[in-house]
Amino acid sequence: MKKSLHNPLHFGEIISRINQLSTASANKWGRMDVCQMMRHCSCVLQVPLKKVELPPVNALFSAIGIITKMEMQVFNNGIPRNMPTFRKLIINFECDFNEEKENLLKILDEYRTVFLNNDLPDKHVLFGSMKEKDWGFMEYKHLDHHLKQFNV
């Protein structure tokens, strides 16, 4: 079954998993600590909210992004570990756990409102054309990837 952030059950599952995180949550891979991961997820969710604008990518990266999106949808697979990300979305500084958790939950609510108001963008700089279902699927997969990174 393909999960989506637009499905109220899957949205609730993500909220529940975020609420299981603590300052003691350790990563299974990658360089980010739990706080940085929540900040990163907030930044990624702000792309469809039009609060974070990603820089353009060249045609090769665009093609790879579109193929990756299609592959994830066809095979319902996850995001590979240690996958490169936009420099703008890399969080490598200290942050406050409680502040980042509260902010991530707030951004998720904002995302839900934008979705319910049918106001999600129709394009992503890397993944190309985006339908509503694409946003729900891809945003769920991204959050799921990072929550698994921290064992929740």
C-alpha positions as CSV (number, residue, x, y, z in Angstrom):
1,M,0.0,0.0,0.0
2,K,1.3,3.4,-0.9
3,K,1.2,5.8,2.0
4,S,0.5,9.5,1.6
5,L,0.7,12.5,3.9
6,H,-2.8,13.4,2.5
7,N,-4.4,10.3,4.1
8,P,-5.5,11.3,7.7
9,L,-4.3,7.9,9.0
10,H,-0.9,8.2,7.6
11,F,-0.7,11.9,8.6
12,G,-1.5,10.8,12.2
13,E,1.1,8.0,12.0
14,I,3.8,10.6,11.1
15,I,2.7,12.9,14.0
16,S,2.8,9.9,16.4
17,R,6.2,8.9,15.3
18,I,7.5,12.5,15.6
19,N,6.1,12.5,19.2
20,Q,8.2,9.4,19.9
21,L,11.5,11.3,19.2
22,S,13.5,12.5,22.2
23,T,16.8,14.3,22.7
24,A,18.3,10.8,23.3
25,S,17.1,9.6,19.8
26,A,20.3,8.4,18.0
27,N,20.7,8.1,14.2
28,K,21.3,4.8,12.5
29,W,23.1,6.6,9.6
30,G,24.0,10.0,8.4
31,R,25.5,13.1,10.1
32,M,22.4,14.9,11.4
33,D,21.3,14.6,15.0
34,V,17.6,14.4,15.8
35,C,17.2,18.1,16.1
36,Q,18.9,18.8,12.8
37,M,16.8,16.1,11.2
38,M,13.6,17.8,12.4
39,R,14.8,21.1,11.1
40,H,15.7,19.6,7.7
41,C,12.2,18.0,7.4
42,S,10.6,21.4,8.2
43,C,12.7,23.0,5.5
44,V,11.7,20.3,3.0
45,L,8.0,20.7,3.9
46,Q,8.3,24.5,3.3
47,V,9.1,23.9,-0.4
48,P,5.4,23.1,-1.3
49,L,4.3,25.9,1.1
50,K,6.4,28.2,-1.2
51,K,8.4,29.4,1.8
52,V,11.6,27.8,0.6
53,E,12.7,28.2,-3.0
54,L,15.1,25.7,-4.4
55,P,17.7,26.7,-7.0
56,P,17.3,25.5,-10.5
57,V,19.0,22.2,-11.5
58,N,20.6,21.3,-14.8
59,A,18.9,19.0,-17.3
60,L,20.8,15.9,-16.1
61,F,19.8,16.3,-12.5
62,S,16.2,17.1,-13.5
63,A,16.0,13.9,-15.6
64,I,17.4,11.9,-12.6
65,G,14.9,13.5,-10.3
66,I,11.9,12.7,-12.6
67,I,13.1,9.1,-13.0
68,T,13.6,8.7,-9.2
69,K,10.1,10.0,-8.6
70,M,8.7,7.6,-11.1
71,E,10.7,4.7,-9.7
72,M,9.6,5.4,-6.1
73,Q,6.0,5.5,-7.2
74,V,6.2,2.3,-9.4
75,F,8.1,0.2,-6.8
76,N,6.9,2.1,-3.7
77,N,10.4,2.1,-2.4
78,G,12.1,4.5,0.0
79,I,14.7,7.2,-0.3
80,P,18.3,5.8,-0.4
81,R,20.5,6.5,2.6
82,N,23.0,9.3,2.4
83,M,21.4,10.6,-0.8
84,P,22.7,14.1,-1.8
85,T,20.4,17.0,-1.0
86,F,20.2,20.7,-1.9
87,R,22.8,22.8,0.0
88,K,19.9,25.0,1.2
89,L,18.3,22.0,3.0
90,I,21.5,20.8,4.8
91,I,21.3,21.5,8.5
92,N,24.7,21.3,10.1
93,F,24.4,23.6,13.1
94,E,23.1,23.4,16.6
95,C,19.4,23.8,17.2
96,D,16.9,23.4,20.1
97,F,15.0,20.0,20.2
98,N,11.8,21.3,21.7
99,E,11.7,24.3,19.3
100,E,12.4,22.1,16.2
101,K,9.8,19.5,17.2
102,E,7.1,22.2,17.8
103,N,8.0,23.9,14.5
104,L,7.9,20.6,12.5
105,L,4.4,19.9,13.9
106,K,3.3,23.4,13.1
107,I,4.7,23.1,9.5
108,L,2.9,19.8,9.1
109,D,-0.4,21.5,10.0
110,E,0.4,24.3,7.5
111,Y,1.1,21.7,4.9
112,R,-2.2,20.0,5.6
113,T,-4.1,23.3,5.3
114,V,-2.4,24.1,1.9
115,F,-3.3,20.5,0.7
116,L,-6.9,20.9,1.9
117,N,-7.2,24.2,0.1
118,N,-5.9,22.6,-3.2
119,D,-2.9,25.0,-3.2
120,L,0.1,22.7,-3.7
121,P,2.5,23.7,-6.5
122,D,2.3,21.9,-9.8
123,K,6.1,21.7,-10.2
124,H,9.1,20.7,-8.2
125,V,12.6,21.9,-9.3
126,L,14.0,18.4,-9.1
127,F,11.0,16.1,-9.5
128,G,9.3,18.0,-12.4
129,S,5.5,18.1,-12.8
130,M,3.8,17.3,-9.5
131,K,0.2,16.3,-8.9
132,E,-1.5,16.4,-5.5
133,K,-0.9,12.7,-5.1
134,D,2.8,13.1,-5.9
135,W,3.3,15.6,-3.1
136,G,1.5,13.4,-0.5
137,F,3.5,10.4,-1.5
138,M,6.9,12.1,-1.8
139,E,6.5,14.1,1.5
140,Y,5.4,10.9,3.3
141,K,8.4,9.0,2.0
142,H,10.8,11.8,3.0
143,L,9.5,12.0,6.6
144,D,9.3,8.2,6.8
145,H,13.0,8.0,5.7
146,H,14.2,10.3,8.4
147,L,12.0,8.9,11.1
148,K,13.4,5.4,10.3
149,Q,16.9,7.0,10.5
150,F,16.1,7.7,14.2
151,N,14.4,4.3,14.9
152,V,10.8,5.5,15.0
